[in-house]
Amino acid sequence: MSSPLKNLVFAKINEQMFSVRMYLTIPVLALCIVGSVWGLTDANTVLPADIPLETPMDILFVSSLFVLLSATLAGVIISYDGVSRDRASGVLEVKLSQPCPRRIQAIAMLLGYWLSIGIPVAILNIISYVILATRMDESPAMMDLISHFIATELVVLWYVQFSLLASSFAKDQSSSISIGIGMWFTFTMLWLLVTSVIAGLSGIEVGASEAWIRFEAIMDLFSPNGVYHHLLEARMPQIDRGINPILPFLASIIWTLLPAFIFFNRFERLNP
């Protein structure tokens, strides 16, 4: 990492780590990430019969629902005005007039915001892994931990990218937060409804049929949350939704590179 890029990234991390937003976000993240694993490893916890909690990976998979509700929303809240706030305050014009290339500034902004939320999420995940191994008297497989860790950091990155991209198009901060929350709400709360509507229009009956399960798996490739679950399911051989196992990994590469490419190019053409 070049010196200007490193300095810009560290400056952004330092700015966000000690912000009021972060102080409000960390307790929610701790409650959802660590608290969910603690609760799910309790012997008295009873879930519906079709949701097993027999192995450490089962626990991590079920707790991923709480990760999606907290870590992704935190990514949006931290980064939703990354560009629009600087534009409204006139800081963006000053930054863009600096000799530092715009591409470097864009990369630093993306990495800075991602690491600002990714580092706390990583620490809380490691704490939850220790709790999981202690309370279940069984250590999760190393590949399970690596897969869960990487997938979680990736889904946070995806939402940060979307928020920064939306912020680059928004004219003010209120528009930025509206777009960011709307995007989060669509993928987190409404995607199943979207999938059901498209399935109905395609003549596929919504239910437990093989056609529906495969169609839902395909639709999940077009959602960051769905790709996240696909990556976790890759470590659970008992789950087979009828698609080629390589597709989720290809989708994760596209979700990582395409929004970043669009954001970098958008930032280079940005008018303050």
N, C-alpha and C positions, 0 to 999 in steps of 0.2 A: 504494500500500500504506500503510495507516494506521500511525501510529507504534507503538502497542502490538503490532500484528501483526508489523511489521518487527523490532521488538526481540525478540519471542519466536522468530521464525524464525532470526535471527542467533544467538541464544543456543543454540538446538537444533543448528544447524550447527556452532558452535564446540565444543559438547559432544561431538558425534559425530566430528568431523574428527580430534580428537586422542585418541580412545579406543583402547584396545588392539585392539578388533575391527577398527577401520579400519587399524591398522598391519599386521594379519595379512591383511586383505582386499586391500589395494592390490597387493602382489606377485602375488597370484593373478590379479587383473584385468589387470595389465600383461602377464603371461605369456600369458593367453588372448586378450586383445584385440590387443595389439601383436605378440605372438609369433606368433599365427595368421596375421596379414597378412604378416609377415616370411617365414614358412615357405611360405605359398602363392604368394608372388611369386618364390620360388627357381626357377630354370629347371629344376632337377633334380626338382622335385616332380611326382609322377605320381599322379593319382587315377583311379578307375574311368572307363571311356570315356564314360559318360553324365553325368559331372560336368565340364563344360568350365571352363577357367580362361583364357579368351581375352581378356576385357575387364576393366577395373577393377571394373565392377559384378558380374561373375562372382566375383571375389575377395571382394568385400564380402558377397555373398550366401552363399558357402560359409563365410566367417569368422563369419557370424551364428550358426552352430551353437555356436561357442565363446563368443560373447557371451551366448547363452541359458544356457549352463552356468555362467557366471561372474557376470555382472552381475545376473541375476535372483536367483541364490542369495545374492549379496551384499546385495541389497535385503531379502531375508528375514532374513538374519543380523543386519543392522544394526537392523531395526525390529521384530523379532518380539515384543519385550517392551516396546514403547513405552508401553502402557497398564498391562499387568499388573505391571511392575516398580514403577511409581509406586504402584499400588494396594497391593502387598505391603508397601512401605516406609512407607506412610502419606502419601507426598508428594502423591498424587492428591487426597486429601481437602483438603489445604492449597490446592492449585491451584484446585480447584473452588469453594473458599470466597472466592476473590479476586473483586474487582469486575469484572474482565475477563470479558466474555461467553464462555460455553462454546463457542459457534460459532467465535469468534475463536481460542480455544485449540486447537480441533480442526483448524482450517485451518492454524494455525502448526505444529502437530505434523506434519501431513501434508506440508506444504511443507518443513519442516526436515529430516525424515528423507529425503524424496525428493532434495532438493538435496545432502544429505550424501553420498549415493552417486552422484547424477546428475552432480555437478561432476567428480569423479575420472574417471567413465566418459566424460564429454564431452572432458576433456583427453586421455585415452588414445586416444579415437577420432580426435581431430585429429592426434595423433602418428602414428597408423596411416595416416591419409590422406596425410600427407607421405611416409611410407615407401612407400606404394603408388605414388604419383606418381613418386617417385625411382627405385624399382627396376624399374618397368614402362616408364619413359620415356614415360608417357602420363598426363595428368591426368584424373581422373574427371570426368564431366559434373557441373556445379554442382547440377542437380536430383537427380542420383543421391546426391550427398553430403548434400544437405538431407534427402532422403527417408530415407536410412540413419540420419542423426543424430537426426531427430525420432522415427522409429520405435523406435530404441534407447532414447531417453529415455522414451518412452511405456511400453514394456514394463517398464522399471524402476519407473515410477510405479505401474503396475497391481499389481505384486507388493508394493510398499510398502503400497498401499491394502489388499490382502488381509491382509497381516501385521498391520497396525494394527487392522483389523476383527476378525480372529481374536483378537488380544490383548485387545480390549475385552470379549470374551465369556469368555476364559479366566480361571480362578480363580487360577492361579499361573503362574510363568515356564516350568516344565516343560511344562505344557499348551500354552503359547503356541508354544514351539519345535517341539513335536510336530505341532501343527496347521499351522504354517508350512512345515516341511520336508515334511510329508505332502502339502500342496497343491502345493509345488514339484515333488515327485517324481511326482505324478499327471500334471501338465501336461507335464513334461519327459520322463519315462521311460515312462509308462503310457498316454498319450493315444492312441497308435497302436493299442495293444491294445484299448482301449475302442472306438475307431472300428471295428476289425476285428470285434469281437463284435457290435456293433449292426448292422454291414453284414451279417454272417452271419444274424442274426435277421430282417433285412429281405429276405433272399433275394438279396443282392448278392454276387457272387463277388469275393473279395479277389484282386487282381492288377492287371494293366495295362489293364484294360478302361476304356472311357469312363465307364461307370456308376460304377465304383469310384473313378476319379479325381475325378469330380464329387462323389460322396458324401463322399470324404475332404476335399475343399475346403469343403463345407458344414459338416462336423463341425469343421473348423479354426476356423470362426467362433465356436465356443463355447469356444475355448481361447485364452488370451492369447498363447501361443507361436505358434499357428496364425495369428492375426490379424497378428502381427509379420511372419511370413513372407509373408502376403498383401500387406502394405504394401510389402515389398521387391520382390515379384514384379510389382507395378504398374509398376516401372521396367524390367522385363524382358519385352519383347513376345513373345519366343520361348516364354514359358511361358503356357499357356492351360489352365486347369482347368475351364472350362465354366460359370462362374458370373458373374453381373452384376458388373462391376468396381466398382460403387458400394457393394456389400455390405460389403467389408472396411473401407471408410471409415466407414460407418454403425456397423459393429461396434466400431471403435476409439473412436468417440464414446460408445457405450454402455458399453464397458469402462472409459472414463475417468470418466464422470459418475455412473453408477449406484452403483459401490462407494463413491465419495466421498460421495454423497448419503446412503447407508445409514450410513456411518461417522459423518457429522456428526450425523445424527438420533440414532444410538445414543449418541454422546458427550453430547448434551444431556440424555438420560434416564439417564445412568450414575449408579449408586450406588457411592461409594467403599468 
